[in-house]
């Protein structure tokens, strides 16, 4: 597990813990690693889970999809990001999301239930971890709140501008990369890809944005 310490040390879940304390915690929560190939399922809707996943390499997509293959991307998780934490913290909850590998990846599974009961080893870091878990869950709510804000806009143009504006603020720059390719961005914003491409072209012609693949530059006009 030592090789994962550079990722774990910057994770909000392990905030305030030393290397030795992190390794002790990993033992406490029955940490285990798995490797997944691109496009393979990590978790499937309809199942339940007692573990949350931490991406230690590669990236995964948290999605919802119907029987006809229509996909709604809820979020993308890169190295250092968690997924499935609300379900892991609620025993017996049925997943209404699936998680798939967006690229070859490694996942560290952590058994959250071990934090919600008295630690048999009387782990002195137990309370700190619970506080950190609350922060992780709160951050996930904020991420989903952002998505609701974007998809709640009426038009494709408004959805794009809402998302790009939020990313600019989040990254503190008018020039930034987004984590999605074009199809993924359309799935995330719940819009048709062709309509989205047409609107991006309009925004470029109007001088509001410049874009190349997943890189965007925004132009703010002073009133």
N, CA, C and O of each residue as an XYZ file, in Angstrom:
892
protein
N       0.811     -1.217      0.000
C       0.000      0.000      0.000
C       0.853      1.281      0.000
O       0.366      2.363     -0.325
N       2.136      1.136      0.371
C       2.994      2.306      0.459
C       3.078      3.084     -0.851
O       3.227      4.306     -0.843
N       2.983      2.373     -1.980
C       3.134      3.056     -3.274
C       1.987      4.028     -3.556
O       2.115      4.909     -4.406
N       0.869      3.869     -2.849
C      -0.279      4.746     -3.056
C      -0.260      5.978     -2.156
O      -1.132      6.840     -2.273
N       0.719      6.072     -1.264
C       0.750      7.173     -0.302
C       0.747      8.566     -0.938
O       0.087      9.458     -0.406
N       1.459      8.797     -2.063
C       1.414     10.135     -2.656
C      -0.004     10.586     -3.013
O      -0.335     11.763     -2.868
N      -0.845      9.647     -3.483
C      -2.240      9.975     -3.788
C      -3.050     10.114     -2.507
O      -3.839     11.048     -2.366
N      -2.859      9.192     -1.579
C      -3.666      9.183     -0.365
C      -3.412     10.416      0.503
O      -4.334     10.917      1.147
N      -2.183     10.905      0.527
C      -1.835     12.032      1.398
C      -2.544     13.324      0.993
O      -2.728     14.212      1.825
N      -2.940     13.436     -0.269
C      -3.654     14.649     -0.701
C      -5.163     14.436     -0.755
O      -5.904     15.340     -1.142
N      -5.622     13.248     -0.371
C      -7.051     12.963     -0.352
C      -7.692     13.585      0.882
O      -7.129     13.500      1.973
N      -8.864     14.210      0.730
C      -9.541     14.809      1.890
C      -9.902     13.784      2.958
O     -10.033     14.137      4.130
N     -10.065     12.522      2.571
C     -10.416     11.490      3.539
C      -9.286     11.252      4.534
O      -9.543     10.912      5.689
N      -8.047     11.423      4.105
C      -6.892     11.167      4.956
C      -6.241     12.455      5.454
O      -5.101     12.437      5.919
N      -6.962     13.568      5.359
C      -6.422     14.856      5.782
C      -6.019     14.823      7.255
O      -6.781     14.360      8.104
N      -4.828     15.313      7.548
C      -4.363     15.401      8.926
C      -3.689     14.157      9.462
O      -3.343     14.106     10.642
N      -3.490     13.133      8.608
C      -2.880     11.885      9.049
C      -1.465     11.743      8.493
O      -1.190     12.144      7.362
N      -0.585     11.177      9.288
C       0.781     10.915      8.840
C       0.809      9.653      7.979
O      -0.193      8.945      7.877
N       1.948      9.376      7.364
C       2.075      8.184      6.522
C       1.759      6.922      7.316
O       1.017      6.058      6.850
N       2.321      6.820      8.504
C       2.105      5.621      9.314
C       0.648      5.506      9.746
O       0.102      4.406      9.825
N       0.026      6.640     10.025
C      -1.385      6.629     10.418
C      -2.273      6.211      9.247
O      -3.248      5.482      9.432
N      -1.937      6.671      8.047
C      -2.711      6.283      6.865
C      -2.630      4.781      6.656
O      -3.643      4.135      6.390
N      -1.442      4.225      6.775
C      -1.277      2.783      6.586
C      -2.050      2.004      7.642
O      -2.604      0.942      7.356
N      -2.086      2.532      8.864
C      -2.851      1.895      9.929
C      -4.346      1.935      9.613
O      -5.065      0.963      9.841
N      -4.799      3.063      9.089
C      -6.206      3.221      8.727
C      -6.588      2.250      7.610
O      -7.665      1.654      7.650
N      -5.720      2.087      6.623
C      -6.006      1.183      5.512
C      -6.259     -0.234      6.013
O      -7.121     -0.943      5.494
N      -5.506     -0.634      7.019
C      -5.725     -1.951      7.619
C      -7.070     -1.986      8.338
O      -7.790     -2.982      8.282
N      -7.397     -0.883      9.014
C      -8.640     -0.811      9.788
C      -9.870     -0.934      8.888
O     -10.861     -1.555      9.272
N      -9.808     -0.343      7.690
C     -10.980     -0.321      6.800
C     -10.902     -1.405      5.723
O     -11.592     -1.334      4.707
N     -10.056     -2.404      5.957
C      -9.932     -3.544      5.026
C      -9.673     -3.101      3.586
O     -10.325     -3.575      2.656
N      -8.718     -2.193      3.412
C      -8.413     -1.669      2.082
C      -7.950     -2.787      1.148
O      -7.172     -3.660      1.532
N      -8.445     -2.735     -0.084
C      -8.062     -3.716     -1.104
C      -8.047     -3.018     -2.451
O      -8.841     -2.108     -2.687
N      -7.163     -3.430     -3.325
C      -7.045     -2.799     -4.637
C      -7.524     -3.744     -5.739
O      -7.399     -4.964     -5.633
N      -8.079     -3.147     -6.802
C      -8.448     -3.889     -7.999
C      -7.985     -3.094     -9.217
O      -7.823     -1.876     -9.146
N      -7.776     -3.781    -10.315
C      -7.446     -3.136    -11.586
C      -8.565     -3.411    -12.570
O      -9.101     -4.518    -12.622
N      -8.919     -2.390    -13.358
C      -9.986     -2.525    -14.338
C      -9.532     -1.984    -15.684
O      -8.818     -0.984    -15.758
N      -9.961     -2.667    -16.759
C      -9.669     -2.223    -18.113
C     -10.691     -1.181    -18.558
O     -11.798     -1.118    -18.024
N     -10.315     -0.375    -19.529
C     -11.192      0.660    -20.071
C     -12.535      0.075    -20.510
O     -12.588     -0.977    -21.146
N     -13.612      0.770    -20.161
C     -14.999      0.418    -20.502
C     -15.568     -0.742    -19.688
O     -16.703     -1.152    -19.929
N     -14.817     -1.277    -18.740
C     -15.358     -2.346    -17.898
C     -16.115     -1.748    -16.716
O     -15.806     -0.649    -16.257
N     -17.118     -2.492    -16.229
C     -17.924     -2.028    -15.099
C     -17.207     -2.296    -13.783
O     -16.618     -3.357    -13.576
N     -17.273     -1.313    -12.909
C     -16.726     -1.450    -11.556
C     -17.864     -1.696    -10.574
O     -17.765     -2.565     -9.708
N     -18.935     -0.938    -10.706
C     -20.176     -1.152     -9.963
C     -21.337     -1.053    -10.944
O     -21.265     -0.312    -11.924
N     -22.409     -1.803    -10.679
C     -23.576     -1.783    -11.563
C     -24.832     -1.368    -10.806
O     -25.029     -1.748     -9.652
N     -25.667     -0.593    -11.460
C     -26.958     -0.219    -10.889
C     -27.744     -1.480    -10.550
O     -27.729     -2.454    -11.303
N     -28.433     -1.453     -9.404
C     -29.193     -2.610     -8.952
C     -28.471     -3.418     -7.903
O     -29.091     -4.198     -7.180
N     -27.147     -3.240     -7.808
C     -26.368     -3.922     -6.781
C     -26.326     -3.060     -5.522
O     -26.874     -1.958     -5.501
N     -25.690     -3.553     -4.496
C     -25.416     -2.764     -3.292
C     -23.929     -2.872     -3.000
O     -23.248     -3.746     -3.536
N     -23.424     -1.987     -2.152
C     -22.001     -2.017     -1.849
C     -21.754     -1.564     -0.416
O     -22.468     -0.707      0.105
N     -20.753     -2.138      0.208
C     -20.325     -1.703      1.537
C     -18.986     -0.974      1.457
O     -18.434     -0.575      2.483
N     -18.471     -0.802      0.263
C     -17.176     -0.136      0.096
C     -17.331      1.087     -0.801
O     -18.155      1.111     -1.715
N     -16.527      2.088     -0.518
C     -16.412      3.208     -1.446
C     -15.094      3.064     -2.179
O     -14.144      2.470     -1.668
N     -15.047      3.613     -3.381
C     -13.855      3.479     -4.186
C     -13.052      4.765     -4.235
O     -13.611      5.860     -4.305
N     -11.739      4.622     -4.196
C     -10.830      5.747     -4.383
C      -9.983      5.445     -5.609
O      -9.275      4.439     -5.647
N     -10.053      6.309     -6.606
C      -9.268      6.114     -7.820
C      -7.811      6.454     -7.521
O      -7.506      7.579     -7.125
N      -6.914      5.494     -7.708
C      -5.489      5.757     -7.458
C      -4.702      5.888     -8.754
O      -3.571      6.373     -8.739
N      -5.282      5.462     -9.879
C      -4.694      5.738    -11.192
C      -5.781      5.614    -12.245
O      -6.721      4.837    -12.079
N      -5.661      6.378    -13.333
C      -6.682      6.347    -14.375
C      -7.882      7.207    -14.019
O      -7.763      8.179    -13.273
N      -9.045      6.840    -14.560
C     -10.255      7.607    -14.303
C     -11.492      6.762    -14.515
O     -11.461      5.789    -15.269
N     -12.591      7.128    -13.850
C     -13.851      6.398    -13.981
C     -14.985      7.387    -14.198
O     -14.873      8.564    -13.855
N     -16.080      6.896    -14.775
C     -17.294      7.685    -14.965
C     -18.402      7.138    -14.080
O     -18.625      5.928    -14.031
N     -19.089      8.023    -13.387
C     -20.283      7.663    -12.626
C     -21.472      8.012    -13.508
O     -21.672      9.177    -13.854
N     -22.264      7.002    -13.872
C     -23.299      7.198    -14.890
C     -24.641      6.630    -14.447
O     -24.718      5.825    -13.519
N     -25.682      7.061    -15.120
C     -26.983      6.421    -15.094
C     -27.342      6.105    -16.535
O     -27.118      6.928    -17.422
N     -27.893      4.933    -16.780
C     -28.273      4.560    -18.135
C     -29.551      3.735    -18.098
O     -29.814      3.010    -17.138
N     -30.348      3.861    -19.175
C     -31.589      3.113    -19.237
C     -31.413      1.855    -20.088
O     -30.320      1.580    -20.584
N     -32.498      1.095    -20.252
C     -32.433     -0.169    -20.974
C     -32.094      0.010    -22.448
O     -31.682     -0.941    -23.112
N     -32.266      1.227    -22.962
C     -32.010      1.484    -24.381
C     -30.634      2.095    -24.628
O     -30.306      2.492    -25.746
N     -29.832      2.164    -23.558
C     -28.461      2.625    -23.717
C     -28.248      4.121    -23.635
O     -27.143      4.603    -23.884
N     -29.305      4.877    -23.282
C     -29.143      6.319    -23.122
C     -28.373      6.589    -21.826
O     -28.740      6.094    -20.760
N     -27.329      7.358    -21.930
C     -26.417      7.549    -20.801
C     -26.442      8.979    -20.291
O     -26.429      9.936    -21.065
N     -26.479      9.102    -18.968
C     -26.378     10.387    -18.284
C     -25.156     10.324    -17.386
O     -25.128      9.552    -16.428
N     -24.148     11.128    -17.687
C     -22.934     11.145    -16.871
C     -23.147     12.069    -15.678
O     -23.447     13.251    -15.847
N     -22.993     11.533    -14.485
C     -23.139     12.326    -13.272
C     -21.838     13.025    -12.905
O     -21.842     14.186    -12.496
N     -20.725     12.313    -13.051
C     -19.430     12.908    -12.733
C     -18.311     12.043    -13.282
O     -18.511     10.871    -13.600
N     -17.138     12.634    -13.387
C     -15.935     11.885    -13.720
C     -14.996     11.940    -12.532
O     -14.775     13.008    -11.962
N     -14.440     10.796    -12.153
C     -13.524     10.715    -11.022
C     -12.128     10.383    -11.531
O     -11.926      9.377    -12.213
N     -11.178     11.230    -11.196
C      -9.785     11.020    -11.574
C      -9.000     10.574    -10.345
O      -9.569     10.401     -9.267
N      -7.695     10.391    -10.510
C      -6.861      9.931     -9.395
C      -7.048     10.848     -8.189
O      -6.914     12.067     -8.294
N      -7.358     10.245     -7.047
C      -7.598     10.993     -5.814
C      -9.058     11.233     -5.509
O      -9.390     11.703     -4.420
N      -9.955     10.916     -6.461
C     -11.391     11.126     -6.260
C     -12.079      9.860     -5.766
O     -11.648      8.744     -6.058
N     -13.168     10.058     -5.002
C     -13.961      8.958     -4.477
C     -15.231      8.746     -5.302
O     -15.684      9.651     -6.004
N     -15.793      7.554     -5.210
C     -17.114      7.283     -5.767
C     -17.841      6.278     -4.882
O     -17.214      5.493     -4.170
N     -19.160      6.310     -4.933
C     -20.066      5.387     -4.225
C     -20.062      5.563     -2.715
O     -20.568      4.698     -2.000
N     -19.507      6.659     -2.210
C     -19.443      6.836     -0.759
C     -20.816      6.944     -0.090
O     -20.974      6.414      1.010
N     -21.834      7.609     -0.698
C     -23.139      7.656     -0.023
C     -23.768      6.273      0.124
O     -24.401      5.981      1.138
N     -23.593      5.423     -0.887
C     -24.173      4.080     -0.842
C     -23.435      3.202      0.165
O     -24.051      2.411      0.879
N     -22.123      3.344      0.215
C     -21.339      2.556      1.161
C     -21.673      2.924      2.605
O     -21.596      2.082      3.499
N     -22.045      4.183      2.827
C     -22.363      4.649      4.180
C     -23.794      4.323      4.582
O     -24.180      4.540      5.730
N     -24.593      3.799      3.637
C     -25.991      3.469      3.910
C     -26.221      1.989      3.597
O     -26.580      1.653      2.469
N     -26.021      1.103      4.570
C     -26.091     -0.344      4.337
C     -27.399     -0.779      3.683
O     -28.481     -0.376      4.108
N     -27.287     -1.602      2.650
C     -28.457     -2.132      1.981
C     -29.027     -1.262      0.882
O     -29.924     -1.693      0.157
N     -28.522     -0.039      0.744
C     -29.014      0.848     -0.305
C     -28.700      0.258     -1.684
O     -27.606     -0.254     -1.920
N     -29.664      0.339     -2.570
C     -29.486     -0.177     -3.922
C     -28.927      0.921     -4.820
O     -29.451      2.034     -4.856
N     -27.884      0.603     -5.526
C     -27.254      1.570     -6.420
C     -28.194      1.957     -7.553
O     -28.748      1.087     -8.224
N     -28.376      3.251     -7.768
C     -29.077      3.702     -8.965
C     -28.091      4.339     -9.944
O     -28.474      5.066    -10.861
N     -26.807      4.041     -9.718
C     -25.732      4.499    -10.602
C     -24.863      3.301    -10.962
O     -24.834      2.295    -10.254
N     -24.164      3.436    -12.068
C     -23.120      2.479    -12.415
C     -21.805      3.236    -12.482
O     -21.784      4.447    -12.704
N     -20.712      2.518    -12.289
C     -19.380      3.119    -12.394
C     -18.589      2.300    -13.393
O     -18.446      1.087    -13.239
N     -18.069      2.974    -14.430
C     -17.292      2.281    -15.451
C     -15.929      2.938    -15.594
O     -15.760      4.126    -15.320
N     -14.961      2.140    -16.031
C     -13.607      2.650    -16.230
C     -13.554      3.467    -17.518
O     -13.850      2.952    -18.596
N     -13.181      4.732    -17.404
C     -13.027      5.582    -18.581
C     -11.696      5.311    -19.278
O     -11.504      5.660    -20.443
N     -10.788      4.686    -18.544
C      -9.484      4.253    -19.036
C      -8.995      3.167    -18.086
O      -9.588      2.957    -17.028
N      -7.927      2.479    -18.450
C      -7.375      1.497    -17.529
C      -7.107      2.176    -16.189
O      -6.520      3.257    -16.145
N      -7.535      1.548    -15.104
C      -7.432      2.225    -13.815
C      -7.192      1.240    -12.675
O      -7.383      0.032    -12.812
N      -6.770      1.798    -11.553
C      -6.637      1.063    -10.300
C      -7.540      1.722     -9.268
O      -7.602      2.947     -9.161
N      -8.233      0.887     -8.519
C      -9.192      1.368     -7.519
C      -8.824      0.808     -6.155
O      -8.505     -0.373     -6.021
N      -8.872      1.666     -5.149
C      -8.682      1.242     -3.768
C     -10.046      1.222     -3.095
O     -10.698      2.259     -2.974
N     -10.480      0.032     -2.652
C     -11.754     -0.115     -1.955
C     -11.554      0.072     -0.459
O     -10.616     -0.472      0.123
N     -12.447      0.851      0.166
C     -12.409      1.094      1.605
C     -13.767      0.750      2.198
O     -14.793      1.234      1.722
N     -13.780     -0.081      3.231
C     -15.024     -0.494      3.865
C     -15.475      0.566      4.865
O     -14.977      0.630      5.989
N     -16.419      1.388      4.441
C     -16.892      2.500      5.264
C     -17.558      2.010      6.538
O     -17.495      2.681      7.568
N     -18.193      0.852      6.478
C     -18.891      0.341      7.656
C     -17.959      0.152      8.844
O     -18.397      0.217      9.993
N     -16.680     -0.080      8.577
C     -15.717     -0.231      9.669
C     -15.529      1.079     10.435
O     -15.070      1.076     11.577
N     -15.888      2.199      9.799
C     -15.788      3.495     10.470
C     -17.022      3.807     11.299
O     -16.971      4.610     12.231
N     -18.136      3.165     10.950
C     -19.406      3.503     11.575
C     -19.718      2.650     12.799
O     -20.779      2.789     13.407
N     -18.796      1.774     13.152
C     -18.912      0.975     14.371
C     -17.649      1.183     15.191
O     -16.659      1.715     14.690
N     -17.683      0.769     16.436
C     -16.511      0.920     17.296
C     -15.321      0.157     16.720
O     -15.420     -1.024     16.390
N     -14.210      0.851     16.611
C     -13.012      0.246     16.043
C     -12.453     -0.799     16.996
O     -12.132     -0.457     18.134
N     -12.321     -2.069     16.583
C     -11.825     -3.118     17.472
C     -10.397     -2.893     17.930
O      -9.979     -3.430     18.956
N      -9.640     -2.095     17.172
C      -8.256     -1.814     17.544
C      -8.154     -0.516     18.344
O      -7.056     -0.034     18.620
N      -9.303      0.044     18.714
C      -9.337      1.312     19.446
C      -8.504      2.367     18.720
O      -7.720      3.086     19.339
N      -8.680      2.448     17.428
C      -7.906      3.348     16.569
C      -8.122      4.800     16.994
O      -9.256      5.280     17.017
N      -7.044      5.493     17.328
C      -7.151      6.870     17.810
C      -7.531      7.848     16.701
O      -7.877      8.998     16.971
N      -7.464      7.384     15.452
C      -7.785      8.255     14.327
C      -9.247      8.126     13.904
O      -9.679      8.757     12.939
N      -9.995      7.313     14.626
C     -11.355      6.974     14.216
C     -12.236      8.213     14.047
O     -12.868      8.383     13.004
N     -12.284      9.072     15.053
C     -13.142     10.249     14.999
C     -12.713     11.222     13.906
O     -13.550     11.846     13.254
N     -11.406     11.343     13.714
C     -10.906     12.219     12.658
C     -11.354     11.715     11.290
O     -11.714     12.506     10.418
N     -11.331     10.413     11.110
C     -11.757      9.830      9.835
C     -13.244     10.053      9.593
O     -13.653     10.334      8.466
N     -14.048      9.930     10.632
C     -15.488     10.170     10.486
C     -15.736     11.611     10.073
O     -16.574     11.868      9.208
N     -15.021     12.556     10.676
C     -15.169     13.962     10.283
C     -14.759     14.151      8.822
O     -15.417     14.869      8.069
N     -13.674     13.502      8.440
C     -13.223     13.611      7.050
C     -14.230     13.003      6.089
O     -14.442     13.522      4.993
N     -14.857     11.895      6.502
C     -15.871     11.263      5.657
C     -17.054     12.197      5.445
O     -17.603     12.264      4.345
N     -17.444     12.907      6.477
C     -18.544     13.868      6.349
C     -18.177     14.931      5.314
O     -19.019     15.334      4.512
N     -16.932     15.382      5.331
C     -16.489     16.384      4.349
C     -16.523     15.810      2.938
O     -16.910     16.496      1.991
N     -16.117     14.552      2.801
C     -16.146     13.902      1.485
C     -17.576     13.824      0.962
O     -17.833     14.115     -0.206
N     -18.512     13.429      1.838
C     -19.914     13.328      1.437
C     -20.488     14.705      1.093
O     -21.264     14.839      0.146
N     -20.108     15.716      1.859
C     -20.589     17.070      1.584
C     -20.074     17.559      0.242
O     -20.801     18.214     -0.505
N     -18.827     17.246     -0.067
C     -18.259     17.658     -1.351
C     -18.987     17.001     -2.510
O     -19.199     17.624     -3.550
N     -19.373     15.734     -2.330
C     -20.107     15.043     -3.394
C     -21.479     15.701     -3.621
O     -21.941     15.796     -4.758
N     -22.119     16.147     -2.549
C     -23.391     16.855     -2.697
C     -23.213     18.147     -3.483
O     -24.066     18.506     -4.294
N     -22.116     18.839     -3.246
C     -21.847     20.078     -3.968
C     -21.626     19.811     -5.457
O     -22.065     20.588     -6.306
N     -20.942     18.703     -5.769
C     -20.703     18.335     -7.165
C     -22.024     18.071     -7.876
O     -22.239     18.543     -8.993
N     -22.911     17.315     -7.226
C     -24.203     17.020     -7.840
C     -25.089     18.269     -7.907
O     -25.900     18.410     -8.823
N     -24.933     19.165     -6.945
C     -25.689     20.411     -6.986
C     -25.277     21.241     -8.197
O     -26.116     21.878     -8.834
N     -23.977     21.233     -8.513
C     -23.500     21.942     -9.697
C     -24.145     21.373    -10.965
O     -24.570     22.121    -11.845
N     -24.211     20.046    -11.044
C     -24.804     19.431    -12.224
C     -26.277     19.819    -12.352
O     -26.745     20.140    -13.445
N     -27.002     19.790    -11.243
C     -28.416     20.179    -11.269
C     -28.563     21.613    -11.766
O     -29.481     21.923    -12.526
N     -27.654     22.483    -11.334
C     -27.684     23.878    -11.780
C     -27.539     23.967    -13.298
O     -28.267     24.707    -13.960
N     -26.586     23.201    -13.839
C     -26.324     23.269    -15.280
C     -27.483     22.691    -16.104
O     -27.967     23.330    -17.038
N     -27.917     21.492    -15.753
C     -28.937     20.834    -16.577
C     -30.309     21.474    -16.375
O     -31.223     21.245    -17.167
N     -30.456     22.277    -15.318
C     -31.720     22.964    -15.086
C     -31.938     24.165    -15.996
O     -33.038     24.716    -16.050
N     -30.892     24.571    -16.712
C     -31.046     25.683    -17.659
C     -31.926     25.255    -18.821
O     -31.998     24.071    -19.150
N     -32.595     26.221    -19.443
C     -33.598     25.907    -20.450
C     -33.018     25.491    -21.799
O     -33.558     24.597    -22.451
N     -31.932     26.122    -22.225
C     -31.436     25.884    -23.574
C     -30.049     25.251    -23.556
O     -29.348     25.275    -22.544
N     -29.668     24.683    -24.702
C     -28.334     24.111    -24.843
C     -27.272     25.175    -24.595
O     -26.275     24.917    -23.921
N     -27.481     26.354    -25.132
C     -26.541     27.459    -24.957
C     -26.372     27.799    -23.473
O     -25.252     27.948    -22.985
N     -27.483     27.918    -22.773
C     -27.425     28.275    -21.354
C     -26.732     27.189    -20.534
O     -25.988     27.493    -19.602
N     -26.975     25.927    -20.879
C     -26.321     24.830    -20.168
C     -24.811     24.874    -20.371
O     -24.047     24.700    -19.422
N     -24.385     25.105    -21.606
C     -22.959     25.184    -21.905
C     -22.309     26.357    -21.168
O     -21.257     26.196    -20.550
N     -22.923     27.514    -21.230
C     -22.349     28.691    -20.584
C     -22.310     28.538    -19.068
O     -21.365     28.988    -18.420
N     -23.327     27.910    -18.508
C     -23.353     27.670    -17.073
C     -22.196     26.769    -16.657
O     -21.491     27.046    -15.686
N     -22.012     25.682    -17.410
C     -20.938     24.738    -17.089
C     -19.564     25.370    -17.276
O     -18.706     25.266    -16.399
N     -19.352     26.021    -18.410
C     -18.039     26.604    -18.694
C     -17.699     27.725    -17.716
O     -16.550     27.869    -17.298
N     -18.699     28.508    -17.360
C     -18.482     29.570    -16.375
C     -18.075     28.986    -15.024
O     -17.155     29.485    -14.376
N     -18.766     27.929    -14.605
C     -18.459     27.299    -13.323
C     -17.058     26.692    -13.325
O     -16.336     26.778    -12.332
N     -16.675     26.072    -14.453
C     -15.330     25.497    -14.542
C     -14.265     26.586    -14.495
O     -13.218     26.405    -13.874
N     -14.525     27.701    -15.139
C     -13.591     28.817    -15.105
C     -13.390     29.321    -13.678
O     -12.264     29.580    -13.255
N     -14.492     29.458    -12.943
C     -14.407     29.903    -11.551
C     -13.691     28.862    -10.701
O     -12.845     29.206     -9.875
N     -14.028     27.589    -10.902
C     -13.424     26.516    -10.101
C     -11.922     26.455    -10.304
O     -11.173     26.212     -9.358
N     -11.474     26.676    -11.549
C     -10.050     26.581    -11.855
C      -9.339     27.936    -11.801
O      -8.140     28.032    -12.067
N     -10.095     28.977    -11.453
C      -9.541     30.335    -11.292
C      -8.790     30.800    -12.535
O      -7.718     31.398    -12.441
N      -9.371     30.515    -13.704
C      -8.725     30.897    -14.954
C      -9.759     30.929    -16.076
O     -10.715     30.154    -16.077
N      -9.551     31.840    -17.035
C     -10.397     31.867    -18.223
C      -9.935     30.855    -19.255
O     -10.620     30.641    -20.255
N      -8.790     30.231    -19.032
C      -8.242     29.200    -19.914
C      -8.098     27.918    -19.108
O      -7.388     27.899    -18.103
N      -8.757     26.851    -19.531
C      -8.795     25.646    -18.711
C      -9.139     24.422    -19.558
O      -9.643     24.541    -20.675
N      -8.855     23.251    -19.004
C      -9.245     21.976    -19.598
C     -10.437     21.419    -18.823
O     -10.538     21.601    -17.610
N     -11.323     20.750    -19.520
C     -12.423     20.060    -18.862
C     -12.144     18.557    -18.879
O     -11.366     18.101    -19.717
N     -12.749     17.770    -17.987
C     -12.438     16.342    -17.911
C     -13.159     15.478    -18.940
O     -12.951     14.265    -18.978
N     -14.010     16.089    -19.780
C     -14.847     15.325    -20.696
C     -14.443     15.516    -22.151
O     -13.958     16.579    -22.540
N     -14.652     14.455    -22.964
C     -14.616     14.644    -24.404
C     -15.989     15.170    -24.834
O     -16.858     15.384    -23.990
N     -16.190     15.379    -26.134
C     -17.429     16.004    -26.592
C     -18.666     15.166    -26.264
O     -19.665     15.695    -25.777
N     -18.599     13.858    -26.530
C     -19.765     13.022    -26.244
C     -20.047     12.979    -24.748
O     -21.204     13.022    -24.331
N     -19.000     12.897    -23.946
C     -19.186     12.875    -22.500
C     -19.771     14.189    -21.991
O     -20.605     14.188    -21.086
N     -19.339     15.306    -22.568
C     -19.888     16.600    -22.153
C     -21.376     16.674    -22.471
O     -22.165     17.170    -21.668
N     -21.758     16.175    -23.657
C     -23.175     16.154    -24.024
C     -23.965     15.269    -23.060
O     -25.066     15.631    -22.644
N     -23.409     14.118    -22.708
C     -24.088     13.217    -21.774
C     -24.190     13.843    -20.383
O     -25.194     13.670    -19.693
N     -23.155     14.563    -19.977
C     -23.163     15.206    -18.659
C     -24.231     16.291    -18.588
O     -24.929     16.419    -17.582
N     -24.355     17.072    -19.662
C     -25.314     18.184    -19.670
C     -26.702     17.769    -20.150
O     -27.620     18.587    -20.204
N     -26.849     16.474    -20.500
C     -28.139     15.938    -20.949
C     -28.649     16.677    -22.190
O     -29.804     17.100    -22.249
N     -27.764     16.821    -23.174
C     -28.125     17.490    -24.413
C     -27.656     16.652    -25.599
O     -26.791     15.788    -25.459
N     -28.232     16.916    -26.759
C     -27.853     16.216    -27.973
C     -26.476     16.700    -28.438
O     -26.192     17.898    -28.443
N     -25.627     15.742    -28.828
C     -24.264     16.123    -29.198
C     -24.232     17.044    -30.407
O     -23.471     18.011    -30.427
N     -25.056     16.753    -31.426
C     -25.067     17.585    -32.630
C     -25.502     19.010    -32.302
O     -24.923     19.974    -32.801
N     -26.525     19.133    -31.460
C     -26.994     20.463    -31.060
C     -25.917     21.186    -30.254
O     -25.734     22.395    -30.397
N     -25.212     20.445    -29.412
C     -24.146     21.042    -28.620
C     -23.008     21.539    -29.509
O     -22.487     22.637    -29.308
N     -22.625     20.720    -30.500
C     -21.544     21.112    -31.407
C     -21.914     22.373    -32.181
O     -21.080     23.255    -32.385
N     -23.175     22.448    -32.611
C     -23.647     23.625    -33.339
C     -23.586     24.865    -32.451
O     -23.199     25.941    -32.907
N     -23.965     24.711    -31.192
C     -23.961     25.851    -30.271
C     -22.539     26.282    -29.937
O     -22.274     27.477    -29.804
N     -21.622     25.331    -29.800
C     -20.221     25.681    -29.557
C     -19.652     26.473    -30.728
O     -18.883     27.415    -30.536
N     -20.032     26.088    -31.932
C     -19.571     26.820    -33.119
C     -20.103     28.251    -33.095
O     -19.376     29.189    -33.421
N     -21.374     28.421    -32.708
C     -21.958     29.760    -32.617
C     -21.216     30.605    -31.577
O     -20.911     31.773    -31.817
N     -20.932     30.001    -30.426
C     -20.254     30.733    -29.359
C     -18.857     31.171    -29.796
O     -18.387     32.243    -29.417
N     -18.192     30.323    -30.605
C     -16.875     30.698    -31.117
C     -16.987     31.849    -32.106
O     -16.191     32.786    -32.059
N     -17.973     31.786    -33.003
C     -18.158     32.849    -33.993
C     -18.493     34.177    -33.318
O     -18.127     35.243    -33.813
N     -19.192     34.104    -32.184
C     -19.547     35.315    -31.450
C     -18.382     35.837    -30.610
O     -18.469     36.909    -30.010
N     -17.299     35.075    -30.575
C     -16.114     35.501    -29.836
C     -16.186     35.288    -28.340
O     -15.379     35.840    -27.592
N     -17.155     34.485    -27.892
C     -17.297     34.246    -26.453
C     -16.346     33.164    -25.954
O     -15.921     33.184    -24.799
N     -16.016     32.219    -26.833
C     -15.130     31.134    -26.432
C     -14.178     30.785    -27.566
O     -14.432     31.089    -28.732
N     -13.082     30.143    -27.201
C     -12.215     29.433    -28.128
C     -12.065     28.027    -27.573
O     -11.917     27.855    -26.363
N     -12.100     27.024    -28.433
C     -12.010     25.653    -27.931
C     -11.239     24.767    -28.884
O     -11.336     24.908    -30.103
N     -10.478     23.860    -28.322
C      -9.762     22.837    -29.069
C      -9.802     21.562    -28.237
O      -9.160     21.462    -27.191
N     -10.567     20.596    -28.722
C     -10.791     19.355    -27.969
C     -11.376     19.686    -26.608
O     -12.471     20.245    -26.533
N     -10.666     19.353    -25.514
C     -11.238     19.608    -24.190
C     -10.679     20.879    -23.549
O     -10.848     21.104    -22.351
N     -10.010     21.707    -24.359
C      -9.471     22.970    -23.839
C     -10.378     24.128    -24.250
O     -10.829     24.211    -25.393
N     -10.635     25.017    -23.293
C     -11.499     26.169    -23.550
C     -10.827     27.448    -23.062
O     -10.111     27.463    -22.060
N     -11.083     28.516    -23.805
C     -10.704     29.859    -23.387
C     -11.945     30.734    -23.492
O     -12.591     30.790    -24.538
N     -12.267     31.410    -22.407
C     -13.459     32.253    -22.370
C     -13.078     33.721    -22.527
O     -12.033     34.164    -22.050
N     -13.944     34.458    -23.202
C     -13.749     35.901    -23.363
C     -14.871     36.615    -22.635
O     -16.050     36.395    -22.912
N     -14.492     37.470    -21.705
C     -15.474     38.220    -20.930
C     -15.491     39.640    -21.442
O     -14.475     40.333    -21.402
N     -16.632     40.073    -21.922
C     -16.775     41.435    -22.455
C     -17.069     42.403    -21.311
O     -17.980     42.174    -20.515
N     -16.307     43.465    -21.234
C     -16.556     44.481    -20.219
C     -17.701     45.379    -20.663
O     -17.684     45.927    -21.765
N     -18.682     45.523    -19.805
C     -19.846     46.353    -20.134
C     -19.516     47.835    -19.929
O     -20.368     48.694    -20.154
